[in-house]
């Protein structure tokens, strides 16, 4: 693992291709790692035998990120996981809370449009381009990632900025530092660290992962801790009595004996995990969708025609429009399928010996579902699996399209007891991000190129180079003048 030029995840994928298999066992140190690329086998693990494979591994990254296993997604099976999972589903991400937070999400959707509008109506020398004839350059990675960051900060902290923000309505230094730290955590959460498989190497940090994770956590804590501690103090002193955001909700939760349900450390750790779960999938999908559309303009035209038909040109897209935006949702599904944000899911751990698809799986094995190979499996996706085709997700009967994939033909929100409780929130953020960008602006490649280079980064599955495109407002000017 230390000397291999390929990352461990890519090495496992190459091994499975060479062996022409949909399930493989790789022994890393003292751990059996089971990699799976078949939806049928994946469903057997996570649906038929969910009770056996419901736990999570003990790892250096999950321990640091979860505050010592105080959260939900990264926590092994046990009382802490049950407590936090119930709290998340019932008190934070319930349908009632989703409706309660609607105004905050829409405020950030408007701020997204304001930011892009400011970018495409300003010339390179900083002067105002009132005619909008040429449009302006927009870094879609920045726009997408910081929209997601703004939404989750707004619904948790009731604020989009930690500092003053950018003069153009975009992120300031604090938000950029915060977002970079979150993506550093995500990068090393999904990485293979040698100390997780050879325990006696713990503490040596041979691959440097531990230092990078600790440095990123220091940045996260720098921004989060003072807000959480200050808010707890307000509640204790009676200066705050009504909840305005999810932080207030977590602080105000009580045991039957009227003691606080959550400690300050549990709240801090869970906030970090909520942010990690919110910023990656939607922003990555949006960037890849726009990149694919710039290379296939007919796809952008179809999406634009759909949103014009549903919304018109006299207002912005609202969440109530989402059920009718099936083509845009199909584009998001196709991005989840073809361009996943990570090579594997968070590992599942077997609590006992089991037999899956006629294979013996020892207790303690770590099961990895390959996001890349599930979504590109030629036995499942027979029509050019490596080509971006949103139409493959549209239903002949015109029924609604959903971003979840319960049959695990690709991984978006997973299934079973470890399925993502933020399905509705994640779907809403993804579709609103795409719909607002497509409806509000026309998009084209910069003049010095005709195609976007659709190449994955060597270190992760994001585009190798952030997508920069030319945006021009396409609606009447008054539509962009929010109250």
C-alpha positions in Angstrom: 0.0 0.0 0.0 2.9 2.4 0.7 4.9 1.6 -2.4 2.1 1.0 -4.9 1.8 3.9 -7.4 -1.9 3.4 -7.7 -4.1 4.3 -4.8 -5.5 1.3 -2.9 -9.0 1.9 -4.2 -7.8 2.0 -7.8 -5.6 -1.0 -7.3 -8.6 -3.0 -6.0 -10.7 -1.8 -9.0 -7.9 -2.9 -11.4 -7.6 -6.2 -9.6 -11.3 -6.9 -10.0 -11.2 -6.0 -13.7 -8.2 -8.3 -14.3 -9.9 -11.2 -12.4 -13.2 -10.4 -14.2 -15.1 -10.8 -11.0 -18.0 -8.9 -9.3 -16.8 -9.8 -5.8 -13.3 -10.1 -4.5 -11.6 -10.6 -1.2 -8.4 -8.7 -0.5 -6.4 -9.3 2.7 -5.0 -6.0 4.0 -3.0 -6.7 7.1 -5.3 -8.7 9.4 -8.5 -7.5 7.7 -10.5 -9.2 5.0 -11.7 -6.5 2.6 -14.6 -7.6 0.4 -15.1 -5.4 -2.8 -18.4 -5.7 -4.7 -19.5 -4.4 -8.1 -22.7 -6.3 -8.7 -26.1 -4.7 -7.6 -27.5 -8.2 -6.9 -24.7 -9.1 -4.5 -24.7 -5.6 -3.0 -28.5 -5.9 -2.3 -27.8 -9.3 -0.6 -25.3 -7.5 1.7 -27.3 -4.4 2.5 -30.9 -5.6 2.2 -31.2 -9.4 2.8 -28.4 -9.5 5.4 -28.5 -6.0 6.7 -28.5 -7.1 10.3 -25.1 -8.8 9.8 -23.4 -6.0 7.9 -24.8 -3.0 9.8 -21.7 -2.1 11.7 -18.7 0.2 10.8 -15.0 -0.4 11.2 -12.7 1.2 13.8 -10.4 3.5 11.8 -8.1 6.4 12.5 -10.1 8.7 10.2 -13.5 7.8 11.5 -12.4 8.2 15.1 -11.0 11.7 14.5 -13.9 12.9 12.4 -16.6 11.5 14.7 -15.1 12.9 17.9 -14.4 9.4 19.2 -17.5 7.7 17.7 -20.2 10.1 19.0 -22.2 10.5 15.7 -24.2 8.3 13.3 -22.7 7.5 9.9 -19.2 6.5 11.1 -20.1 4.9 14.4 -20.0 1.1 14.9 -23.3 -0.6 15.8 -24.3 0.0 19.4 -26.2 2.2 21.8 -24.5 5.5 20.7 -25.4 4.8 17.0 -29.0 3.9 17.9 -29.4 7.1 20.0 -28.0 9.4 17.4 -29.7 7.7 14.5 -33.1 8.1 16.2 -32.3 11.8 17.0 -31.3 12.5 13.4 -34.3 10.9 11.8 -36.9 12.1 14.3 -35.6 15.6 15.3 -33.3 16.9 12.6 -34.2 15.5 9.2 -37.9 14.7 9.6 -40.4 15.9 7.0 -41.7 18.5 9.6 -38.2 19.9 10.0 -37.6 19.9 6.3 -40.7 22.1 5.8 -39.6 24.3 8.8 -36.2 25.0 7.1 -37.7 25.8 3.7 -37.2 29.6 3.9 -33.5 29.2 4.8 -32.9 26.9 1.8 -34.6 29.2 -0.6 -32.7 32.2 0.8 -29.5 30.4 -0.2 -30.9 29.4 -3.6 -31.5 33.1 -4.2 -28.0 33.9 -3.0 -26.6 31.4 -5.4 -28.3 33.2 -8.3 -27.1 36.6 -7.0 -23.5 35.3 -6.9 -23.5 33.9 -10.4 -25.3 37.0 -11.7 -22.6 39.1 -10.2 -19.9 37.0 -11.8 -21.4 37.1 -15.3 -22.2 40.8 -15.3 -18.7 41.9 -14.2 -15.8 42.3 -16.7 -12.3 41.2 -15.9 -11.3 44.8 -14.9 -14.1 44.9 -12.3 -16.4 47.2 -14.2 -20.1 46.5 -14.5 -21.1 44.9 -17.8 -24.7 46.2 -18.0 -25.4 44.8 -21.5 -24.5 41.2 -20.5 -23.5 40.7 -24.2 -20.4 38.7 -23.4 -21.3 37.2 -20.1 -18.6 36.4 -17.5 -16.4 33.5 -16.3 -17.9 31.4 -13.5 -15.9 28.8 -11.5 -18.7 26.2 -11.1 -16.8 24.2 -8.5 -16.7 27.3 -6.3 -20.3 28.2 -7.0 -21.6 24.6 -6.3 -19.5 23.8 -3.3 -20.2 27.0 -1.5 -23.9 26.9 -2.3 -24.0 23.5 -0.5 -21.8 24.9 2.3 -24.0 28.0 2.7 -27.2 25.9 2.9 -25.9 23.6 5.6 -24.4 26.5 7.6 -27.6 28.4 7.3 -29.8 25.6 8.5 -27.4 24.6 11.4 -26.0 28.0 12.5 -28.6 30.4 10.9 -25.7 32.1 9.1 -24.0 31.6 5.8 -20.7 33.3 6.6 -18.3 33.0 9.4 -16.8 36.3 8.5 -17.8 39.1 6.1 -17.9 36.9 3.0 -16.8 38.0 -0.5 -17.7 41.4 -1.9 -19.2 39.6 -4.9 -21.6 37.6 -2.7 -19.3 34.6 -2.8 -17.2 33.0 -0.1 -14.7 34.9 2.0 -11.4 33.6 3.3 -13.2 31.9 6.3 -15.7 30.0 4.1 -13.0 28.9 1.7 -10.8 27.6 4.5 -13.8 25.9 6.1 -14.9 24.2 2.8 -11.3 23.1 2.1 -11.1 21.5 5.5 -14.3 19.6 4.9 -13.1 18.3 1.6 -9.8 17.3 3.2 -11.8 15.3 5.8 -13.8 13.6 3.0 -10.6 12.8 1.0 -9.0 11.0 3.9 -12.2 9.4 5.2 -12.4 7.4 2.0 -8.6 6.8 1.7 -6.9 3.6 2.8 -4.6 4.2 5.8 -2.1 1.5 6.5 -2.5 1.8 10.3 -6.1 0.7 10.0 -5.0 -2.7 8.7 -1.7 -3.1 10.6 -2.5 -1.9 14.1 1.1 -1.9 15.4 1.9 0.9 13.0 -0.6 3.3 14.6 1.1 6.4 15.9 3.8 6.3 13.2 1.6 8.1 10.6 3.6 6.6 7.8 1.3 7.9 5.1 0.8 11.3 6.7 -3.0 10.9 6.9 -3.3 11.5 10.6 -1.6 14.9 10.5 -3.7 16.1 7.6 -6.9 15.0 9.3 -5.9 16.6 12.6 -5.0 19.9 10.9 -8.4 19.9 9.1 -10.2 19.2 12.3 -8.5 22.1 14.0 -9.9 24.4 11.3 -13.4 22.9 11.6 -13.3 23.3 15.4 -12.0 26.9 15.1 -15.2 27.9 13.4 -17.7 25.6 15.0 -16.8 25.4 18.7 -17.3 29.0 19.7 -20.7 29.1 18.0 -21.9 25.9 19.7 -20.6 26.9 23.1 -22.0 30.4 22.9 -25.4 29.1 21.9 -25.4 26.5 24.7 -24.7 29.4 27.1 -27.6 31.4 25.7 -30.0 28.5 26.3 -28.7 27.9 29.9 -29.1 31.6 30.8 -32.5 31.8 29.3 -31.5 34.3 26.7 -32.8 31.9 24.1 -36.0 30.0 24.4 -37.1 29.3 20.8 -35.3 27.2 18.2 -34.3 29.0 15.0 -32.0 26.4 13.5 -30.8 22.8 13.9 -28.2 23.8 16.5 -31.0 25.2 18.7 -32.9 22.0 18.1 -30.0 19.8 19.3 -29.4 21.9 22.3 -33.0 21.9 23.4 -33.6 18.2 23.1 -34.2 16.6 26.5 -34.2 13.2 28.2 -37.4 12.1 30.0 -35.7 13.3 33.2 -35.3 16.8 31.7 -31.5 16.5 31.3 -30.0 17.5 28.0 -30.2 14.6 25.5 -26.9 15.6 23.8 -23.6 16.7 25.3 -21.7 19.6 23.7 -19.2 17.2 22.2 -21.9 15.1 20.6 -23.4 18.2 19.1 -20.1 19.4 17.7 -19.2 16.0 16.2 -22.7 15.6 14.7 -22.6 19.0 13.1 -19.3 18.1 11.4 -20.8 14.9 10.1 -23.9 16.6 8.8 -21.8 19.1 6.9 -19.6 16.3 5.4 -22.8 14.5 4.3 -24.2 17.6 2.6 -21.4 19.3 0.6 -19.9 16.5 -1.5 -22.5 14.7 -3.6 -24.6 17.7 -4.8 -21.7 19.9 -5.7 -19.8 17.1 -7.5 -22.9 16.1 -9.4 -23.6 19.6 -10.5 -20.1 20.2 -11.8 -20.0 17.0 -13.7 -23.5 17.5 -15.2 -22.6 21.0 -16.5 -19.3 19.7 -17.9 -21.1 16.9 -19.7 -23.8 19.3 -21.0 -21.2 21.7 -22.4 -19.8 18.8 -24.4 -23.3 17.7 -25.4 -25.3 20.9 -25.9 -28.4 19.0 -26.8 -28.6 17.8 -23.2 -28.4 21.4 -21.9 -31.1 22.4 -24.4 -33.4 19.6 -23.2 -32.9 20.6 -19.5 -33.5 24.3 -20.4 -36.6 23.5 -22.3 -38.0 21.5 -19.4 -37.4 24.1 -16.8 -38.8 26.8 -19.1 -41.9 24.8 -19.6 -42.4 24.1 -15.9 -41.3 27.5 -14.5 -41.5 30.0 -17.3 -39.4 33.1 -17.4 -41.1 35.3 -14.9 -39.8 33.8 -11.7 -37.1 31.6 -10.3 -37.3 27.8 -9.7 -38.9 26.9 -6.4 -38.8 23.6 -4.5 -42.5 23.0 -5.4 -41.3 22.7 -9.0 -39.0 19.8 -8.3 -41.6 17.0 -8.9 -42.0 18.2 -12.5 -38.3 18.5 -13.3 -37.8 14.9 -14.3 -35.1 15.5 -16.9 -33.0 17.5 -14.5 -33.4 14.8 -11.9 -32.4 12.2 -14.5 -29.2 14.3 -15.2 -28.4 14.2 -11.5 -29.0 10.4 -11.3 -26.7 10.0 -14.3 -24.0 12.0 -12.6 -24.3 9.9 -9.4 -24.0 6.8 -11.7 -21.2 7.7 -13.9 -19.3 10.3 -11.8 -19.6 9.3 -8.1 -17.9 11.5 -5.6 -15.9 8.6 -4.0 -14.7 5.2 -5.2 -16.4 3.2 -2.5 -19.1 3.7 0.2 -18.2 4.0 3.8 -17.3 0.4 4.8 -19.8 -2.0 6.4 -18.4 -4.6 8.9 -19.8 -8.1 9.5 -20.9 -8.8 13.0 -20.7 -12.6 12.4 -19.7 -15.1 9.8 -22.1 -15.1 6.9 -22.6 -16.6 3.4 -23.3 -14.1 0.6 -23.8 -15.2 -3.0 -22.3 -18.6 -2.1 -19.2 -16.9 -0.7 -18.1 -17.3 2.9 -17.6 -13.9 4.6 -15.7 -14.1 7.9 -16.8 -12.1 11.0 -15.1 -8.7 11.0 -14.8 -8.4 7.2 -15.1 -4.9 5.7 -17.5 -4.7 2.8 -16.9 -2.1 0.2 -19.4 -1.4 -2.5 -17.7 0.0 -5.6 -19.5 3.2 -6.6 -17.6 3.3 -9.9 -18.1 -0.3 -10.9 -21.7 -0.5 -9.8 -22.6 2.5 -11.9 -20.6 1.3 -14.9 -21.4 -2.5 -14.7 -22.0 -3.5 -18.4 -24.3 -6.3 -17.3 -26.7 -3.7 -15.8 -26.0 -0.6 -17.9 -26.0 -2.3 -21.3 -26.4 0.9 -23.4 -22.9 2.5 -23.5 -22.3 2.5 -19.7 -19.4 4.9 -20.1 -21.4 7.6 -21.9 -23.5 10.3 -20.1 -27.1 9.6 -21.1 -29.7 11.0 -18.7 -32.5 9.5 -20.8 -31.8 6.1 -19.5 -33.3 7.2 -16.2 -36.6 8.5 -17.6 -39.6 6.2 -17.3 -41.9 5.4 -20.2 -45.0 6.1 -18.1 -43.8 9.6 -17.2 -43.7 8.8 -13.4 -41.6 10.9 -11.1 -37.8 10.4 -11.1 -36.1 10.1 -7.8 -32.4 10.4 -6.9 -32.3 7.3 -4.7 -31.5 3.9 -6.2 -33.0 1.2 -4.0 -31.7 -1.6 -6.2 -28.1 -0.4 -5.8 -27.5 -0.1 -9.6 -25.5 2.9 -8.5 -24.9 4.4 -5.1 -26.4 7.7 -4.1 -28.0 7.4 -0.6 -27.6 3.7 0.0 -30.2 1.5 1.6 -30.9 -0.5 4.8 -30.3 0.6 8.4 -27.2 2.6 7.2 -29.2 4.3 4.4 -28.8 8.1 4.4 -31.4 9.8 6.6 -30.8 13.0 4.6 -32.3 11.7 1.4 -34.9 14.4 1.0 -32.5 17.2 2.0 -29.7 15.9 -0.3 -32.1 15.5 -3.2 -33.5 18.9 -2.7 -30.1 20.6 -2.6 -28.9 18.8 -5.7 -32.0 19.5 -7.9 -32.3 23.1 -6.8 -28.6 23.7 -7.5 -28.8 22.3 -11.0 -32.2 23.8 -11.8 -31.2 27.4 -10.7 -28.0 27.3 -12.7 -29.7 25.9 -15.8 -32.8 28.1 -15.6 -31.1 31.4 -14.7 -28.2 31.3 -17.1 -27.0 30.2 -20.5 -23.7 28.3 -20.4 -20.8 28.0 -22.9 -17.2 27.0 -22.9 -14.5 29.7 -22.8 -13.5 31.1 -26.3 -10.1 29.2 -26.2 -11.7 25.8 -26.1 -14.6 23.9 -27.7 -14.8 20.9 -25.3 -14.4 20.3 -21.6 -11.7 17.7 -20.7 -13.7 15.1 -18.8 -10.8 13.7 -16.8 -10.9 12.6 -13.2 -8.3 13.9 -10.7 -5.5 11.5 -9.9 -6.2 12.0 -6.2 -10.0 11.8 -6.1 -13.0 11.5 -8.5 -13.6 15.2 -9.0 -12.9 16.8 -12.3 -9.1 17.1 -12.7 -9.5 20.8 -13.3 -12.4 22.9 -11.8 -15.0 23.7 -14.4 -14.9 27.3 -15.6 -17.6 28.3 -18.0 -19.1 31.5 -19.4 -22.5 32.4 -18.0 -25.0 34.9 -19.3 -28.3 35.8 -17.7 -31.2 34.5 -19.8 -34.2 35.8 -17.9 -35.7 39.3 -17.7 -33.6 41.5 -15.5 -36.3 42.1 -12.9 -36.4 38.3 -12.1 -32.9 38.6 -10.7 -33.8 41.6 -8.4 -34.7 39.7 -5.2 -36.4 41.4 -2.3 
